[in-house]
Amino acid sequence: MIYRRSFDPASGDSLARLSRWIRPGLNVLELGAAAGYFTAWLKQQGATVDVVDIDPDAGRATEPFARRVVVADLDSDGWEAALSAGGEPPRYDLIVCADVLEHLRDGARLLARLRPLLASGGELLLSVPNVAHASIIAGLLDDRFEYGGEGLLDPTHLRLYTWRSLGALLRDAGFRILEWDATEVTPYASEFRIRVESIAPALLGALGPGTRHYAYQWLVRATPGPMDEIPVPRALEGAERIPVRLLPGATREALTLDRQYVEFIPANGDAATVEYRFPPGDAVFRIILADRIGVITIDALRFLVGEREVWRLGTPGAVVHPGFETVALDEGRTYALVRPDAWIEPQLRNELGASADRLRMTLRWTGDWTGSAALAALAGLSEVFADRLEATHREIARLHTLIDTRDHALEARDAEVSKAKAELSEERRIGRQRQTLRGWLAVPLLRVKALFARGGPR
């Protein structure tokens, strides 16, 4: 299977991080080249590249960029001889083994076979998924260990590694670690979508920022040589972050995710101030408060023109309209978000909205649905919905009264209409009588009769 991706050396993914360890003009052996995107970049750096890949399609994809392509299973024998093409085995300045080791039955044997292929001073660049990622540990404590698509638990992974087990594997194969690096992914940003708020506080302290459990992939730079002690990778400082999105538009119908401004706040309850800068001219502003359900508190919300404040939450007349999935738990400061895309809309007068060019907010992700915060949120929600239900009952009663009043009015009108129809019918009959001599003589008597039928003179 070819893993089809693209390569951006300016990004933070594993290949981009590996590329920062590579000097131009090297003699390189690339194991597992996939669709050849990294091979092409290596050639652009002046490297001479040989490729070994198990997939014939991958081999064909790399041919335009490689000196030699060998289609072979790295667990099998013979591919080293194929690289030599009948002569002396080549020696490489660099061997790149990016996300390959976990697909092999015997990674230790591969490493032992790679060491003789390195020239003096040559280096091995290696990356593997981290099975000790916080999301996997949290899943195990919930009795979950489920293979999926690409990612940490790709079903084609035959071996799983932590930094310690990878370091021991390299040491036993005769390598010395020069440097560690890691790609960092929070549990919620991973394919498992585990919210850090759902992790018990004691466990979160052991897995969260300041640990190595947010490492999604371990990257290592190594060289042949003895290693008495495995160096310890640095602790990762990152934390779970929650996106808060601003959607400005001329009208509500014009709001779109194609035009959005995104900032992030921490998920640990700390207050964070974010600022959005945008061109003036919009009248409607929608703020999508999170990408998950939970509770968020807005400590401050201000619209500005430059540094001049034109609207501030909490001042008289400053109204915020919540979406249906956003429930105010107090006076417009704390909201329970019952859908991942829950939003609010500050109500600015058109001239103020059109003049504003920035929004500054201070927010706190103050709760989840798993502990005391859940009880407080649900209690607030029950009060809100009870108030809404009572208001709905009052409105229904009012509508019933209106309907009854309308029905009485309709009945009275129907009676008047029936009476008017009878009078009109009598007038028409009198009119027809006038068309004859007998009728003309009888008209005065008929009028008197009709008068008394209506109840006498008025």
N, C-alpha and C positions, 0 to 999 in steps of 0.2 A: 504494500500500500504506500503510495506517495503522499506525504504530508505537504499539501499545497499552501504555502504561505508566501509572504513577500519579505524582503529584507530592507530595513531602514537603519543605517548605522547610527542615526541620531536618536533612535528610540531607546527604551530601557529594557528591551527583551533580552533573552539569553544570548542570541547570536550577536546582537549589537554590543553587549558587554564583553563577549569573547573577542570581538573584532578590535577592541581597544587594547588588547594584549598583543596584537599582531603588527609586526614591522613590514614595510614594503620589501618586495624582491626576494621573498623566501622560497625555499623548496618545500612544498606542503603536501602531506597525505591527508585527504579528507575522507572520513569514514561515514557512510550514510548521508549522501549528498541530496537526497530527496529530488526536488525539481530543478536543482542547479542554481538557485538564486544566490547562495553564498559562494559557490564556485565562481560565478560570474564576477562577484565583487572581488574575490581573491585575485583573479586574473587582472582586474582593473588596477590592483595594487602592485602589479608587476610580479606576482607569484607564479611559479611553475607548479601545477596542481595535478596530482594523481588521485583517482577516485576509486573507492571500493563500495559497492552498494548491492544489496540482494535483489533489487527490483530492476528488470531489464528496461522498463520505461524510464526509471530514474537514470540509468546508465546512458540511455539515448539523449535525455534532456541535458546531461552535463557534457556530452561530447564536444560541443562547440567551444567549451571553456577549459577543458582538461587536456593534459598531454597524453594521459593514458587512463582508460576506464576498464575496471575489472568488475564483472558481475559475479558476485560470489556471496555465500553465507559466511559471515565472520566466525561462526562457530565451527565451520568446516576447515579442512586442510587444503593447502594448495594456492591460496590467493597471494601469499608472499612471493612464491615462485612466478606467478603471473605478472607481478609488478616488475620483476627483474628482466622479463622478456628474454630469458636464456642467458643473461649475463650476471654480473654481480648484483645482489639486491641493492636498491638505491638507499641512500641515507637522507633523512629528511631533517630540515631545520625545525619543522613544526608538524605535529599530528593533531588534527582536530577531530574530536569524537563527541559531537554534540547530540545529546539525547539518543544515544545508541546503546550504551551499556545495559540499560534496563530491559532491552529487547532480546538480550542474549541469554543462553542457558548457562554459560560459563564465562562471566566477565573477568574473573581472575586469570584465566588462561589467555584471554585476548590481551590483557595488559602485559603479561609476561612475554607475549609474542611481539608487542609493539616496542618494548624497550630496545632490542637490538636494531630496530629500524631508525632510531634517532641518531643524528650526527652528534659529534661532541658539542656540548652546550645546547643541544636541541631540547625542545619543550613539548609537553603534552597538554592540550587544552581540552577539558572534559566538562560536560554538564549532565546532571541527572535530576529527575524529580525528587522532591523531598517527601518521603512517606511520613515524616514526623510533623507535617504541616498541621496547624491548629485545627483546621476543618476536619481532617481525618481523625485526630485524637478526640475531638468533640463528638464526632459521629460514632466512634468506637464506644464511648461512654453511654451513648444512646443505642448501643447494640447494632450499629450500622457500619457496614463495610461493603459498599456497592460499587462494582465496576460500571463504567459508563463509556462515553466517547473519548475524544482526545482530552488529555489532562493528567492529573495525578494518578488516577486509577484507570488509565487506558487499558482495555482488555488484552492488548498485545504485550503489556509489560510482564516479563517473566521473573524479574528480580526487582526488589524494592530496597532503597537505600536511605540511610540517614547520613549526616555529615561524619559521624563517628565510624559507621560501617564502611563508608566510601574511603575515608582516610586509612582505615585498617587494610582495605583491599589494595590501595596504592602502595602502602608500606610493604605489604607482603609480596607485591610484584616488583619491588626494587625501585620505587619512586619516592622522591622527596617533594613534599608540597611547598611551593614557593608563595602562593597567595590564594586566598579564598575570595569569592564574590557570591552574590545571590540575587535572584529576582525576587521581588517582594510582592505578595498578594494577600490581602486581608481575607478572612473567612467568608465574608459576604460577597467579596468580589470574585471569589473562586467559583468553580462550577457547582459547588455544594450549597451556595447561598445561605450560609449559616450566619445568623446575626449574633454579634458578640454579646448583645444584651441578654441573649438566651443562654449564655454560658454562665455557670455558677461563678460568683465573684472570686472564690478561692482558686478555681481552675483558670479563670481569666487572668488572674495575677501570674499564674505559672505559664500561661500560653501567650499572653499578649505582648504589647510593646516592651522592649527591653529584653526580650528573649530571642531565640532563633527559630521560633515556630511559625513565623510569618514568611519564612523562606519557602518559596514555591519551587525553585530549582536551586541546587547548589552548583556553583561553577568553581573550577579549580585549575590552577596553573602549576604544573609539576615538571620535574626533570629527573633523570636517572640518578640514583644515589641513596645512601642510607638515611633513615629517618627514625631517630630514637623515640621521639615523642610527637604525636600528631598535633599540629597547631590548631588552636581553637578559633573558629570563625567569630567575627564580631557579632555582638547582639544587634538586633534590628530595632530601630527607633520608631518605625511607623505605627500607625494605629488605624482602626476602622474609621472611615469618614463617611459622612452622609451628604449627598448632593442636595443643594437648595437652588432651584432654577427660577430665573426671572424671565417671563415672556411679555415683552411690550408689543403694543399694536395700536393702530389707529382706531380700530373697533374690536369688539369681542370676537367677531367672526374672523378677524385678521390674525388672531393669536395662533402661533404655530411653533412646534418644536424645531422647525428649520431655522427659526430665529430665536435663540435662547442664550442667556448668560448664566453660567454655572459656577458656583463657589461651593466650598465644602466646610462642614463643621464636624468636630469630633463626636463620636458616639458614646463617649464616657461621661457625659453630663457637664463637661466644662463649657463655660460660655465662650462664644467665638463671635467676633465682629467681621462681617463680610461687606464688601462694597461692590456694586455693579455700576459701571459707567456705560452710557449709551447716548446716541445722538438725541437731541430734543425733538419734539414734534409728535410724540405719542400721547394718547389720552387714556388708554386702558393698560393696566399692569396686573398680570396674574403671577402669583408666587406659588410654585409647586414646592411644598415644604419638605418633602423627603421622597425617598424611593421605597419606603416600607411603611407598614402600619406601626403606630406607637404614639407617643406623647411628646410634643415640642412646645417650648415656652419662648415667646418673643419678648425680650427685655427692652428692646428699642427698635423702632422702625421710622426712618426719616427719609423724605425726599428732599433733594438739594439742587440748587443751581450753583454750580461751583461749590463754594463752602457756605452759601447762604441757604438756610433752611426755609422751605416753603410748605412743608406738611410734616406733622409728627404724630405718631400714634399716642393717644392719651390726652390730647388737647381737645377742647370743645369743638364738636363738628367733625372730628377725624373719625370717619366710619370705615370699618373693614367688613366686607361681605364674604362670608365663608362659603365654599362649595358644599354640595350636599354631603360629601364624604368627610367634611371637616366639621367637627363639633366643638364649639367653644365651651371650655370647662370653667372659665371665669369671665371677667369682663374683657374679653378679646385679647388676652395675653397667652393663655395656655390652651392648646387645641389637641383633641384626640383625633388621630388620623386613622380612619377605618378602611382606607384603600391606599395603595402605594403612591398614587398620583393625586392625593388630596391637596387642595389649594385654597388660597384666599385671594381676594382682590381689594386692595385699598381704593376707596372711592374719592378720587381727586376731581375737583372741578376741571373742566376741559382746559381752561387757560393755565391752570397750575400744572396739570399733567403735561401739557405741550411744552412748558418751559423747563421742566426738570431734566437734568442730564445725569443724575446719579441717584442711587438708592443705597442707604447704609443701614444695616440691620445687625443687631446682637441677638443671638439665639442660643438655646440650650436644648439638647436632646435629653429630656428629663425623665423618660420612663419607657417601660416596655409592657409586655402583657404576661409577665411570668412571676411577679412577686407583689410587694406592697404597692408599687407604682400601678400595677394592673388593677388592684382593688380600688385604689383611689380613682383611677381613670374610669373604671366601670361604675363606681358609685356616682361619679360626676355625670357619666353618660346616662345612668338610670334616672337621675334627677332631670337632666335635660330632656330626655325622651318622655318622662312623666309630664313635664311642663308642656311639651309639644302635644302629647296626647290629650291633656286637659284642654289646651287651646283648640285642638281639633274638635273635641266634643262640643265646646262652646260654639265653635263656628258651625258645626252641623246643626245644633239646636237653633241657632240664628237663621240658618237657611231653611229649616223646617217651618219656622214662624213666617218667614217671607213667603214660602210656598203656600201655607195655609191662607195667609192674607191675600195672596194672588188668586187662590182658588175661589175665595169668597167674592172677590171683585169680579172674577170671571162669571160666577153664577149670577150676580146682580146684573152684569152687562148682558148676559144671555137672556135674562128676563126682560130687560129693556128692549133688546133686539126683537124678541118674540112679540112684545106689545106693539113695537113700531111696525113690524110686518103686518100685524092684524089691522092696524089703523090704515096702513097703505093699501091693503087689500080692500078695505071698506071704501076708501076714497076711489079706488079704481072701479069698484062696482057702481058707485054713485055716478062716476063719469060715464060709464056705459049706459046707465039709465037715462042720462041727459040726451042721449042720441035719439030717443024716441019721444013722441008727444006725451004719451002716458008717463014715461019716465020724467019728462020735464015738469009735469004737473005733480009728480010724487016726490021731487027733490026736496022741497021744504020739509015734508013729513019725514023723509029719510034722515035729513040732517038732525032734526029734533030727536029722532030715535037713536041715532049714533051718539048724540050729546049725552042722552040719559044712559046709554050703554057704557059711556066712559065715567059715569058717576055724577052726572049733572053739571050745571054751569060752574065755571071756575072763576 
